């Protein structure tokens, strides 16, 4: 495993910042927490017309998938994810995001809220069944 892994705390203030943790893993550590909060806050101010405090509270209370588009991701499907080899899973029913990626033929879930380290899967089908299900896929 050559990619960075950052464990998401299960306690506030970061317990609901899975959007940041997913993007941190997607960018291999190329995004800081403060950069994410600032950009997501500005997005909610503009997109929803919220005041700064309200927008920041929304960021800290969790994110909607539109935040992923700020970083060049777009909603897609599992076939494209398998081809691309990396993407963000947005489980909108649970309000939880995480990154998955293929490394040297093995698939890994970077769900740092639910795993203490990247979780390996020998096949894409196994990853799909265990973690992706019917969630949104962003590549």
mmCIF file of the C-alpha atoms, coordinates in Angstrom:
data_MODEL
# 
_entry.id   MODEL 
# 
loop_
_atom_site.group_PDB 
_atom_site.id 
_atom_site.type_symbol 
_atom_site.label_atom_id 
_atom_site.label_alt_id 
_atom_site.label_comp_id 
_atom_site.label_asym_id 
_atom_site.label_entity_id 
_atom_site.label_seq_id 
_atom_site.pdbx_PDB_ins_code 
_atom_site.Cartn_x 
_atom_site.Cartn_y 
_atom_site.Cartn_z 
_atom_site.occupancy 
_atom_site.B_iso_or_equiv 
_atom_site.pdbx_formal_charge 
_atom_site.auth_seq_id 
_atom_site.auth_comp_id 
_atom_site.auth_asym_id 
_atom_site.auth_atom_id 
_atom_site.pdbx_PDB_model_num 
ATOM 1   C CA . UNK A 1 1   ? 0.000   0.000  0.000   1.00 0.00 ? 1   UNK A CA 1 
ATOM 2   C CA . UNK A 1 2   ? 1.494   3.279  -1.076  1.00 0.00 ? 2   UNK A CA 1 
ATOM 3   C CA . UNK A 1 3   ? -1.320  5.761  -0.451  1.00 0.00 ? 3   UNK A CA 1 
ATOM 4   C CA . UNK A 1 4   ? -1.811  7.890  2.659   1.00 0.00 ? 4   UNK A CA 1 
ATOM 5   C CA . UNK A 1 5   ? -4.454  6.898  5.212   1.00 0.00 ? 5   UNK A CA 1 
ATOM 6   C CA . UNK A 1 6   ? -5.955  9.270  7.772   1.00 0.00 ? 6   UNK A CA 1 
ATOM 7   C CA . UNK A 1 7   ? -8.293  7.827  10.398  1.00 0.00 ? 7   UNK A CA 1 
ATOM 8   C CA . UNK A 1 8   ? -11.574 9.726  10.787  1.00 0.00 ? 8   UNK A CA 1 
ATOM 9   C CA . UNK A 1 9   ? -12.511 10.308 14.427  1.00 0.00 ? 9   UNK A CA 1 
ATOM 10  C CA . UNK A 1 10  ? -15.871 9.088  15.696  1.00 0.00 ? 10  UNK A CA 1 
ATOM 11  C CA . UNK A 1 11  ? -16.199 12.131 17.937  1.00 0.00 ? 11  UNK A CA 1 
ATOM 12  C CA . UNK A 1 12  ? -16.904 15.787 17.082  1.00 0.00 ? 12  UNK A CA 1 
ATOM 13  C CA . UNK A 1 13  ? -15.838 17.987 15.468  1.00 0.00 ? 13  UNK A CA 1 
ATOM 14  C CA . UNK A 1 14  ? -14.653 15.631 12.669  1.00 0.00 ? 14  UNK A CA 1 
ATOM 15  C CA . UNK A 1 15  ? -17.068 12.745 13.144  1.00 0.00 ? 15  UNK A CA 1 
ATOM 16  C CA . UNK A 1 16  ? -19.287 14.099 10.352  1.00 0.00 ? 16  UNK A CA 1 
ATOM 17  C CA . UNK A 1 17  ? -16.534 15.359 8.016   1.00 0.00 ? 17  UNK A CA 1 
ATOM 18  C CA . UNK A 1 18  ? -16.434 12.217 5.884   1.00 0.00 ? 18  UNK A CA 1 
ATOM 19  C CA . UNK A 1 19  ? -16.482 14.398 2.763   1.00 0.00 ? 19  UNK A CA 1 
ATOM 20  C CA . UNK A 1 20  ? -13.084 15.741 3.766   1.00 0.00 ? 20  UNK A CA 1 
ATOM 21  C CA . UNK A 1 21  ? -11.700 12.309 4.635   1.00 0.00 ? 21  UNK A CA 1 
ATOM 22  C CA . UNK A 1 22  ? -12.950 10.844 1.340   1.00 0.00 ? 22  UNK A CA 1 
ATOM 23  C CA . UNK A 1 23  ? -11.325 13.662 -0.635  1.00 0.00 ? 23  UNK A CA 1 
ATOM 24  C CA . UNK A 1 24  ? -8.131  13.455 1.446   1.00 0.00 ? 24  UNK A CA 1 
ATOM 25  C CA . UNK A 1 25  ? -7.821  9.798  0.444   1.00 0.00 ? 25  UNK A CA 1 
ATOM 26  C CA . UNK A 1 26  ? -8.863  10.482 -3.152  1.00 0.00 ? 26  UNK A CA 1 
ATOM 27  C CA . UNK A 1 27  ? -6.104  13.121 -3.472  1.00 0.00 ? 27  UNK A CA 1 
ATOM 28  C CA . UNK A 1 28  ? -3.583  11.018 -1.517  1.00 0.00 ? 28  UNK A CA 1 
ATOM 29  C CA . UNK A 1 29  ? -3.298  13.662 1.179   1.00 0.00 ? 29  UNK A CA 1 
ATOM 30  C CA . UNK A 1 30  ? -3.335  16.584 -1.225  1.00 0.00 ? 30  UNK A CA 1 
ATOM 31  C CA . UNK A 1 31  ? -6.115  18.397 0.633   1.00 0.00 ? 31  UNK A CA 1 
ATOM 32  C CA . UNK A 1 32  ? -6.043  19.851 4.139   1.00 0.00 ? 32  UNK A CA 1 
ATOM 33  C CA . UNK A 1 33  ? -8.972  19.971 6.510   1.00 0.00 ? 33  UNK A CA 1 
ATOM 34  C CA . UNK A 1 34  ? -8.925  23.789 6.542   1.00 0.00 ? 34  UNK A CA 1 
ATOM 35  C CA . UNK A 1 35  ? -8.872  23.977 2.730   1.00 0.00 ? 35  UNK A CA 1 
ATOM 36  C CA . UNK A 1 36  ? -11.857 21.652 2.565   1.00 0.00 ? 36  UNK A CA 1 
ATOM 37  C CA . UNK A 1 37  ? -13.869 23.548 5.189   1.00 0.00 ? 37  UNK A CA 1 
ATOM 38  C CA . UNK A 1 38  ? -13.191 26.878 3.491   1.00 0.00 ? 38  UNK A CA 1 
ATOM 39  C CA . UNK A 1 39  ? -14.100 25.667 -0.004  1.00 0.00 ? 39  UNK A CA 1 
ATOM 40  C CA . UNK A 1 40  ? -17.208 23.773 1.136   1.00 0.00 ? 40  UNK A CA 1 
ATOM 41  C CA . UNK A 1 41  ? -18.367 26.749 3.217   1.00 0.00 ? 41  UNK A CA 1 
ATOM 42  C CA . UNK A 1 42  ? -17.991 29.080 0.230   1.00 0.00 ? 42  UNK A CA 1 
ATOM 43  C CA . UNK A 1 43  ? -19.897 26.547 -1.887  1.00 0.00 ? 43  UNK A CA 1 
ATOM 44  C CA . UNK A 1 44  ? -22.865 26.527 0.503   1.00 0.00 ? 44  UNK A CA 1 
ATOM 45  C CA . UNK A 1 45  ? -22.817 30.315 0.764   1.00 0.00 ? 45  UNK A CA 1 
ATOM 46  C CA . UNK A 1 46  ? -23.010 30.612 -3.022  1.00 0.00 ? 46  UNK A CA 1 
ATOM 47  C CA . UNK A 1 47  ? -25.149 27.603 -3.936  1.00 0.00 ? 47  UNK A CA 1 
ATOM 48  C CA . UNK A 1 48  ? -27.660 27.961 -1.122  1.00 0.00 ? 48  UNK A CA 1 
ATOM 49  C CA . UNK A 1 49  ? -27.361 31.647 -0.258  1.00 0.00 ? 49  UNK A CA 1 
ATOM 50  C CA . UNK A 1 50  ? -26.430 30.878 3.346   1.00 0.00 ? 50  UNK A CA 1 
ATOM 51  C CA . UNK A 1 51  ? -24.674 33.259 5.684   1.00 0.00 ? 51  UNK A CA 1 
ATOM 52  C CA . UNK A 1 52  ? -21.073 32.285 6.530   1.00 0.00 ? 52  UNK A CA 1 
ATOM 53  C CA . UNK A 1 53  ? -21.875 30.891 9.991   1.00 0.00 ? 53  UNK A CA 1 
ATOM 54  C CA . UNK A 1 54  ? -24.794 28.812 8.704   1.00 0.00 ? 54  UNK A CA 1 
ATOM 55  C CA . UNK A 1 55  ? -22.739 27.497 5.783   1.00 0.00 ? 55  UNK A CA 1 
ATOM 56  C CA . UNK A 1 56  ? -19.861 26.517 8.060   1.00 0.00 ? 56  UNK A CA 1 
ATOM 57  C CA . UNK A 1 57  ? -22.272 24.766 10.432  1.00 0.00 ? 57  UNK A CA 1 
ATOM 58  C CA . UNK A 1 58  ? -23.653 22.841 7.456   1.00 0.00 ? 58  UNK A CA 1 
ATOM 59  C CA . UNK A 1 59  ? -20.122 21.751 6.504   1.00 0.00 ? 59  UNK A CA 1 
ATOM 60  C CA . UNK A 1 60  ? -19.377 20.554 10.029  1.00 0.00 ? 60  UNK A CA 1 
ATOM 61  C CA . UNK A 1 61  ? -22.710 18.691 10.186  1.00 0.00 ? 61  UNK A CA 1 
ATOM 62  C CA . UNK A 1 62  ? -21.929 16.601 7.111   1.00 0.00 ? 62  UNK A CA 1 
ATOM 63  C CA . UNK A 1 63  ? -21.905 17.105 3.393   1.00 0.00 ? 63  UNK A CA 1 
ATOM 64  C CA . UNK A 1 64  ? -24.040 16.472 0.382   1.00 0.00 ? 64  UNK A CA 1 
ATOM 65  C CA . UNK A 1 65  ? -22.483 14.986 -2.758  1.00 0.00 ? 65  UNK A CA 1 
ATOM 66  C CA . UNK A 1 66  ? -22.385 18.386 -4.506  1.00 0.00 ? 66  UNK A CA 1 
ATOM 67  C CA . UNK A 1 67  ? -19.211 19.131 -2.539  1.00 0.00 ? 67  UNK A CA 1 
ATOM 68  C CA . UNK A 1 68  ? -17.435 16.398 -4.507  1.00 0.00 ? 68  UNK A CA 1 
ATOM 69  C CA . UNK A 1 69  ? -17.991 18.334 -7.734  1.00 0.00 ? 69  UNK A CA 1 
ATOM 70  C CA . UNK A 1 70  ? -15.864 21.166 -6.335  1.00 0.00 ? 70  UNK A CA 1 
ATOM 71  C CA . UNK A 1 71  ? -12.882 18.850 -6.725  1.00 0.00 ? 71  UNK A CA 1 
ATOM 72  C CA . UNK A 1 72  ? -13.608 17.784 -10.287 1.00 0.00 ? 72  UNK A CA 1 
ATOM 73  C CA . UNK A 1 73  ? -15.529 14.604 -9.505  1.00 0.00 ? 73  UNK A CA 1 
ATOM 74  C CA . UNK A 1 74  ? -18.785 13.750 -11.222 1.00 0.00 ? 74  UNK A CA 1 
ATOM 75  C CA . UNK A 1 75  ? -21.455 11.192 -10.505 1.00 0.00 ? 75  UNK A CA 1 
ATOM 76  C CA . UNK A 1 76  ? -20.909 8.057  -12.561 1.00 0.00 ? 76  UNK A CA 1 
ATOM 77  C CA . UNK A 1 77  ? -21.411 4.296  -12.245 1.00 0.00 ? 77  UNK A CA 1 
ATOM 78  C CA . UNK A 1 78  ? -19.605 1.210  -10.957 1.00 0.00 ? 78  UNK A CA 1 
ATOM 79  C CA . UNK A 1 79  ? -18.430 0.198  -14.441 1.00 0.00 ? 79  UNK A CA 1 
ATOM 80  C CA . UNK A 1 80  ? -16.528 3.469  -14.839 1.00 0.00 ? 80  UNK A CA 1 
ATOM 81  C CA . UNK A 1 81  ? -15.194 3.198  -11.287 1.00 0.00 ? 81  UNK A CA 1 
ATOM 82  C CA . UNK A 1 82  ? -13.819 -0.235 -12.083 1.00 0.00 ? 82  UNK A CA 1 
ATOM 83  C CA . UNK A 1 83  ? -12.172 1.127  -15.245 1.00 0.00 ? 83  UNK A CA 1 
ATOM 84  C CA . UNK A 1 84  ? -10.794 4.275  -13.574 1.00 0.00 ? 84  UNK A CA 1 
ATOM 85  C CA . UNK A 1 85  ? -9.521  2.393  -10.536 1.00 0.00 ? 85  UNK A CA 1 
ATOM 86  C CA . UNK A 1 86  ? -10.384 5.129  -8.033  1.00 0.00 ? 86  UNK A CA 1 
ATOM 87  C CA . UNK A 1 87  ? -13.478 7.005  -6.919  1.00 0.00 ? 87  UNK A CA 1 
ATOM 88  C CA . UNK A 1 88  ? -15.558 8.253  -4.036  1.00 0.00 ? 88  UNK A CA 1 
ATOM 89  C CA . UNK A 1 89  ? -18.571 6.356  -2.767  1.00 0.00 ? 89  UNK A CA 1 
ATOM 90  C CA . UNK A 1 90  ? -21.415 8.536  -1.510  1.00 0.00 ? 90  UNK A CA 1 
ATOM 91  C CA . UNK A 1 91  ? -23.804 6.466  0.560   1.00 0.00 ? 91  UNK A CA 1 
ATOM 92  C CA . UNK A 1 92  ? -26.555 9.075  0.716   1.00 0.00 ? 92  UNK A CA 1 
ATOM 93  C CA . UNK A 1 93  ? -28.845 6.846  2.782   1.00 0.00 ? 93  UNK A CA 1 
ATOM 94  C CA . UNK A 1 94  ? -26.333 6.918  5.666   1.00 0.00 ? 94  UNK A CA 1 
ATOM 95  C CA . UNK A 1 95  ? -24.790 10.288 4.787   1.00 0.00 ? 95  UNK A CA 1 
ATOM 96  C CA . UNK A 1 96  ? -21.315 8.772  4.511   1.00 0.00 ? 96  UNK A CA 1 
ATOM 97  C CA . UNK A 1 97  ? -18.530 9.176  1.912   1.00 0.00 ? 97  UNK A CA 1 
ATOM 98  C CA . UNK A 1 98  ? -15.312 7.220  1.410   1.00 0.00 ? 98  UNK A CA 1 
ATOM 99  C CA . UNK A 1 99  ? -12.731 6.490  -1.272  1.00 0.00 ? 99  UNK A CA 1 
ATOM 100 C CA . UNK A 1 100 ? -12.061 3.171  -2.978  1.00 0.00 ? 100 UNK A CA 1 
ATOM 101 C CA . UNK A 1 101 ? -9.071  2.448  -5.195  1.00 0.00 ? 101 UNK A CA 1 
ATOM 102 C CA . UNK A 1 102 ? -7.274  -0.316 -6.992  1.00 0.00 ? 102 UNK A CA 1 
ATOM 103 C CA . UNK A 1 103 ? -3.631  -0.813 -6.055  1.00 0.00 ? 103 UNK A CA 1 
ATOM 104 C CA . UNK A 1 104 ? -1.561  -3.423 -7.885  1.00 0.00 ? 104 UNK A CA 1 
ATOM 105 C CA . UNK A 1 105 ? -4.687  -5.417 -8.780  1.00 0.00 ? 105 UNK A CA 1 
ATOM 106 C CA . UNK A 1 106 ? -6.202  -5.368 -5.279  1.00 0.00 ? 106 UNK A CA 1 
ATOM 107 C CA . UNK A 1 107 ? -9.141  -3.125 -4.385  1.00 0.00 ? 107 UNK A CA 1 
ATOM 108 C CA . UNK A 1 108 ? -9.090  -1.124 -1.138  1.00 0.00 ? 108 UNK A CA 1 
ATOM 109 C CA . UNK A 1 109 ? -11.726 0.755  0.803   1.00 0.00 ? 109 UNK A CA 1 
ATOM 110 C CA . UNK A 1 110 ? -10.404 3.888  2.458   1.00 0.00 ? 110 UNK A CA 1 
ATOM 111 C CA . UNK A 1 111 ? -13.447 4.154  4.718   1.00 0.00 ? 111 UNK A CA 1 
ATOM 112 C CA . UNK A 1 112 ? -11.465 5.610  7.586   1.00 0.00 ? 112 UNK A CA 1 
ATOM 113 C CA . UNK A 1 113 ? -14.533 6.001  9.787   1.00 0.00 ? 113 UNK A CA 1 
ATOM 114 C CA . UNK A 1 114 ? -15.259 2.264  9.755   1.00 0.00 ? 114 UNK A CA 1 
ATOM 115 C CA . UNK A 1 115 ? -11.771 0.806  9.228   1.00 0.00 ? 115 UNK A CA 1 
ATOM 116 C CA . UNK A 1 116 ? -8.501  1.405  11.083  1.00 0.00 ? 116 UNK A CA 1 
ATOM 117 C CA . UNK A 1 117 ? -6.519  0.909  7.872   1.00 0.00 ? 117 UNK A CA 1 
ATOM 118 C CA . UNK A 1 118 ? -7.397  0.458  4.203   1.00 0.00 ? 118 UNK A CA 1 
ATOM 119 C CA . UNK A 1 119 ? -9.581  -2.646 3.850   1.00 0.00 ? 119 UNK A CA 1 
ATOM 120 C CA . UNK A 1 120 ? -8.398  -4.975 1.062   1.00 0.00 ? 120 UNK A CA 1 
ATOM 121 C CA . UNK A 1 121 ? -10.682 -6.877 -1.321  1.00 0.00 ? 121 UNK A CA 1 
ATOM 122 C CA . UNK A 1 122 ? -9.305  -9.393 -3.794  1.00 0.00 ? 122 UNK A CA 1 
ATOM 123 C CA . UNK A 1 123 ? -11.935 -8.565 -6.422  1.00 0.00 ? 123 UNK A CA 1 
ATOM 124 C CA . UNK A 1 124 ? -14.037 -5.596 -7.437  1.00 0.00 ? 124 UNK A CA 1 
ATOM 125 C CA . UNK A 1 125 ? -17.150 -7.737 -6.986  1.00 0.00 ? 125 UNK A CA 1 
ATOM 126 C CA . UNK A 1 126 ? -16.221 -8.408 -3.351  1.00 0.00 ? 126 UNK A CA 1 
ATOM 127 C CA . UNK A 1 127 ? -15.710 -4.680 -2.727  1.00 0.00 ? 127 UNK A CA 1 
ATOM 128 C CA . UNK A 1 128 ? -18.978 -3.863 -4.470  1.00 0.00 ? 128 UNK A CA 1 
ATOM 129 C CA . UNK A 1 129 ? -20.932 -6.379 -2.408  1.00 0.00 ? 129 UNK A CA 1 
ATOM 130 C CA . UNK A 1 130 ? -19.331 -5.474 0.938   1.00 0.00 ? 130 UNK A CA 1 
ATOM 131 C CA . UNK A 1 131 ? -19.117 -1.693 0.706   1.00 0.00 ? 131 UNK A CA 1 
ATOM 132 C CA . UNK A 1 132 ? -20.590 -0.029 -2.376  1.00 0.00 ? 132 UNK A CA 1 
ATOM 133 C CA . UNK A 1 133 ? -24.034 -1.603 -2.722  1.00 0.00 ? 133 UNK A CA 1 
ATOM 134 C CA . UNK A 1 134 ? -26.432 0.898  -4.303  1.00 0.00 ? 134 UNK A CA 1 
ATOM 135 C CA . UNK A 1 135 ? -24.487 3.995  -3.230  1.00 0.00 ? 135 UNK A CA 1 
ATOM 136 C CA . UNK A 1 136 ? -23.635 6.829  -5.581  1.00 0.00 ? 136 UNK A CA 1 
ATOM 137 C CA . UNK A 1 137 ? -20.285 6.542  -7.353  1.00 0.00 ? 137 UNK A CA 1 
ATOM 138 C CA . UNK A 1 138 ? -18.202 9.635  -8.117  1.00 0.00 ? 138 UNK A CA 1 
ATOM 139 C CA . UNK A 1 139 ? -15.120 9.578  -10.353 1.00 0.00 ? 139 UNK A CA 1 
# 
